[in-house]
């Protein structure tokens, strides 16, 4: 049986930004709302409310964010799959960020209604 999850929509529109791998974390990155800052050998990726992202920064905007209401145990399986599978099967792109206590699902604002419908059809609750 697939897991069922409660998802809470976060207010505002989000953007995913890409900076260089050796760039410092800019002051505009932190603030209200969901923020994720990830550094790899290839990039510094920042997800935050899009109105904070300067136009000169490479970014992709107009994302809607949902928080999977957890926390979920690290050994609990199928949580993320149960949420992304109905979206993927219906051709909707996603961006997912995991934290210690939970996960955040982002979908393009243009796909929000379809995402809500497919998640509801899969037995998930959106609040």
C-alpha positions, 0 to 999 in steps of 0.5 A, spaced: 500 500 500 502 506 498 503 511 503 499 517 504 501 524 505 499 531 508 502 536 504 501 544 506 502 549 500 507 555 502 505 562 501 509 565 495 512 564 488 519 560 489 525 560 484 531 556 484 538 559 482 545 557 480 551 560 482 558 558 481 561 553 485 566 557 489 561 563 490 559 565 497 552 565 499 549 572 498 545 576 503 539 575 499 538 568 499 536 568 507 530 570 509 522 568 510 519 562 507 523 556 505 530 556 503 535 551 501 542 552 500 546 546 497 553 547 494 556 541 490 563 541 486 559 544 480 554 549 483 551 553 489 544 552 488 539 556 492 532 555 493 528 561 496 522 566 495 523 569 487 522 576 489 529 576 493 533 573 487 536 579 483 535 579 475 542 578 474 542 571 477 541 565 473 535 562 476 528 558 474 522 562 477 514 561 478 515 555 482 509 553 488 512 549 494 509 544 498 511 541 505 510 534 506 508 534 513 512 530 517 517 528 520 518 522 517 523 517 520 530 516 515 528 508 514 521 510 512 520 508 505 516 510 500 514 517 502 517 521 496 515 516 491 508 516 493 508 523 492 512 524 485 510 518 482 503 520 480 506 527 478 511 524 474 506 519 471 502 525 468 508 528 465 509 534 471 516 536 472 518 537 479 523 539 484 524 536 490 528 538 496 529 534 503 531 536 509 533 533 516 525 532 518 522 532 511 521 534 504 519 540 500 516 539 493 516 544 488 512 544 482 511 550 476 505 554 478 502 553 471 502 545 473 499 547 480 492 545 479 494 539 475 499 537 481 493 538 486 488 534 482 493 528 481 496 528 488 488 528 491 487 522 486 493 518 489 490 519 496 494 525 499 491 531 502 493 538 501 492 543 506 
